[in-house]
Amino acid sequence: MSESPGTELASEYSARIARDLEINAQEQDRLATEIAALEEQLRAVRENRAVLERLQQALTPQAPASASASAPGSATADADTDAVVPHQRTEPAPNRRTVPKQGPAEPKPSLVEAVHAYLAEQREPRSATDVAEAIRAAQPGRTIKTTVIRTTLENLVARNRVRRTKQGRAVFYTLLATDGPEAPEAGAEEA
């Protein structure tokens, strides 16, 4: 009789362990789904931030620290500048450093123009990473994030200037053939 209770106990533990493993697997699936959703949200927020930073940079080419530091008075402005500027430069420093370098050198094309020109030279679809690397190589003094390029490409897709194709999880972009008045016909041929 001692084998029966021991066997039943082992079966009961085995069943509990099996249930616990199933619950654990379901919990892992749930968490993986939540993580994927959060990563997608984070990617979207980072892209939005990159676009907002570019817009801010375009709208305020002058450093705001210089305007606020020189306004109060001559003697106090110099003392305030030492205390204020390091605090203000904690995050926006890369934007301020890139603006002066772009001005005195040759004028660089807009990002949309650079992306458009690069895609016009290509015979096959390119990923956002390929486009970003090419533009960084062509304009070494310019800081360009891949997320900004991806957003620019998606804006061009929305304007029917670029075609997006997917191959598995990869996304590739190709310039649409637009030769002025023939552009609507090119779009009609695709439909």
C-alpha positions as CSV (number, residue, x, y, z in Angstrom):
1,M,0.0,0.0,0.0
2,S,2.9,2.4,0.5
3,E,3.5,2.5,-3.3
4,S,0.0,3.8,-4.0
5,P,0.1,6.9,-1.9
6,G,3.6,7.6,-3.0
7,T,2.6,7.2,-6.7
8,E,-0.4,9.4,-6.2
9,L,1.7,12.1,-4.5
10,A,4.2,12.0,-7.3
11,S,1.4,12.2,-9.9
12,E,-0.1,15.2,-8.0
13,Y,3.3,17.0,-7.9
14,S,3.9,16.2,-11.6
15,A,0.5,17.6,-12.5
16,R,1.1,20.8,-10.4
17,I,4.5,21.3,-12.0
18,A,2.9,20.8,-15.5
19,R,0.3,23.5,-14.6
20,D,2.9,25.8,-13.2
21,L,5.0,25.4,-16.4
22,E,2.0,26.1,-18.5
23,I,1.2,29.2,-16.5
24,N,4.8,30.3,-16.7
25,A,4.8,29.9,-20.5
26,Q,1.6,31.9,-20.8
27,E,3.1,34.6,-18.6
28,Q,6.2,34.7,-20.7
29,D,4.1,35.0,-23.8
30,R,2.0,37.8,-22.3
31,L,5.1,39.7,-21.2
32,A,6.8,39.2,-24.5
33,T,3.8,40.7,-26.2
34,E,3.7,43.7,-23.8
35,I,7.5,44.2,-24.3
36,A,7.1,44.2,-28.1
37,A,4.2,46.7,-27.9
38,L,6.3,48.9,-25.5
39,E,9.3,48.7,-27.8
40,E,7.2,49.8,-30.8
41,Q,5.8,52.7,-28.7
42,L,9.4,53.6,-27.7
43,R,10.5,53.5,-31.3
44,A,7.6,55.8,-32.3
45,V,8.4,58.2,-29.5
46,R,12.1,58.3,-30.4
47,E,11.2,59.0,-34.0
48,N,8.9,61.8,-32.9
49,R,11.6,63.2,-30.7
50,A,14.1,63.2,-33.6
51,V,11.6,65.0,-35.9
52,L,10.8,67.5,-33.1
53,E,14.5,68.1,-32.5
54,R,15.1,68.7,-36.2
55,L,12.1,71.1,-36.3
56,Q,13.4,72.9,-33.3
57,Q,16.9,73.2,-34.8
58,A,15.4,74.5,-38.0
59,L,13.2,77.1,-36.2
60,T,15.9,78.3,-33.8
61,P,19.2,78.4,-35.5
62,Q,20.7,80.7,-32.8
63,A,21.7,79.3,-29.4
64,P,19.0,80.4,-26.9
65,A,21.7,80.6,-24.1
66,S,23.5,83.5,-25.8
67,A,20.3,85.6,-26.0
68,S,19.2,85.0,-22.4
69,A,22.7,85.4,-21.0
70,S,23.4,88.8,-22.6
71,A,20.0,90.3,-21.8
72,P,20.2,91.2,-18.1
73,G,23.3,93.4,-17.9
74,S,27.0,93.6,-18.9
75,A,28.7,92.6,-15.6
76,T,26.1,90.2,-14.4
77,A,25.6,88.6,-17.8
78,D,29.2,87.3,-17.8
79,A,28.8,85.9,-14.3
80,D,25.5,84.3,-15.1
81,T,26.8,82.8,-18.4
82,D,29.3,80.7,-16.6
83,A,26.6,79.3,-14.3
84,V,23.8,78.9,-16.8
85,V,25.5,77.7,-20.0
86,P,26.8,74.4,-18.7
87,H,23.4,73.5,-17.4
88,Q,21.7,74.4,-20.7
89,R,24.2,72.5,-22.8
90,T,23.6,69.1,-21.1
91,E,21.3,67.8,-23.9
92,P,21.1,70.2,-26.9
93,A,24.9,70.6,-27.3
94,P,25.1,68.5,-30.5
95,N,22.6,70.7,-32.2
96,R,24.5,73.9,-31.4
97,R,27.7,72.4,-32.5
98,T,26.4,71.3,-35.9
99,V,24.7,74.6,-36.7
100,P,27.8,76.8,-36.9
101,K,29.7,74.1,-38.9
102,Q,27.0,74.0,-41.5
103,G,26.8,77.8,-42.0
104,P,30.3,78.9,-43.0
105,A,31.1,75.8,-45.0
106,E,29.1,75.0,-48.1
107,P,25.3,75.0,-47.8
108,K,24.1,71.5,-47.4
109,P,21.0,70.2,-49.1
110,S,17.9,69.6,-47.0
111,L,17.5,66.1,-45.7
112,V,14.6,65.5,-48.1
113,E,16.8,66.7,-51.0
114,A,19.7,64.5,-49.9
115,V,17.5,61.4,-49.5
116,H,15.8,62.1,-52.9
117,A,19.1,62.6,-54.6
118,Y,20.6,59.4,-53.1
119,L,17.6,57.3,-54.1
120,A,17.7,58.8,-57.6
121,E,21.2,57.4,-58.1
122,Q,20.2,53.9,-57.0
123,R,18.9,51.1,-59.3
124,E,17.6,48.9,-56.6
125,P,15.6,49.4,-53.3
126,R,17.6,50.6,-50.3
127,S,16.8,50.3,-46.6
128,A,16.7,53.3,-44.2
129,T,20.0,52.2,-42.8
130,D,21.6,52.2,-46.2
131,V,20.3,55.7,-47.0
132,A,21.4,57.0,-43.6
133,E,24.9,55.6,-44.0
134,A,25.3,57.0,-47.5
135,I,24.1,60.5,-46.4
136,R,26.4,60.4,-43.3
137,A,29.3,59.4,-45.6
138,A,28.5,62.2,-48.1
139,Q,28.1,64.8,-45.4
140,P,30.5,63.9,-42.6
141,G,30.0,67.0,-40.5
142,R,26.3,66.4,-40.3
143,T,24.8,64.3,-37.5
144,I,21.9,62.3,-38.9
145,K,20.1,59.5,-37.1
146,T,18.6,56.6,-38.9
147,T,15.3,57.3,-37.3
148,V,15.2,60.7,-38.9
149,I,16.0,59.2,-42.3
150,R,13.2,56.6,-41.8
151,T,10.8,59.4,-40.9
152,T,11.9,61.4,-43.9
153,L,11.4,58.3,-46.2
154,E,8.0,57.7,-44.7
155,N,7.0,61.3,-45.4
156,L,8.2,60.9,-49.0
157,V,6.1,57.7,-49.2
158,A,3.1,59.7,-48.0
159,R,3.8,62.3,-50.7
160,N,4.0,59.5,-53.4
161,R,7.6,60.4,-54.2
162,V,9.0,57.1,-52.8
163,R,7.7,53.5,-52.9
164,R,8.0,51.3,-49.8
165,T,8.4,47.5,-50.2
166,K,8.6,44.9,-47.6
167,Q,10.6,41.7,-47.8
168,G,9.9,39.8,-44.6
169,R,10.6,42.2,-41.7
170,A,12.9,44.4,-43.8
171,V,11.6,47.6,-45.4
172,F,13.1,49.0,-48.6
173,Y,12.6,52.3,-50.4
174,T,12.7,53.1,-54.1
175,L,12.3,56.5,-55.8
176,L,9.2,56.7,-57.9
177,A,9.7,57.8,-61.5
178,T,8.4,61.4,-61.4
179,D,9.2,63.5,-64.4
180,G,7.0,66.5,-63.8
181,P,3.5,66.2,-65.5
182,E,3.9,62.4,-66.0
183,A,4.0,61.8,-62.2
184,P,0.2,61.1,-61.9
185,E,0.4,58.6,-64.8
186,A,3.3,56.7,-63.0
187,G,1.0,56.4,-59.9
188,A,-1.9,55.2,-62.1
189,E,0.3,52.5,-63.7
190,E,1.0,51.0,-60.3
191,A,-2.6,50.7,-59.3
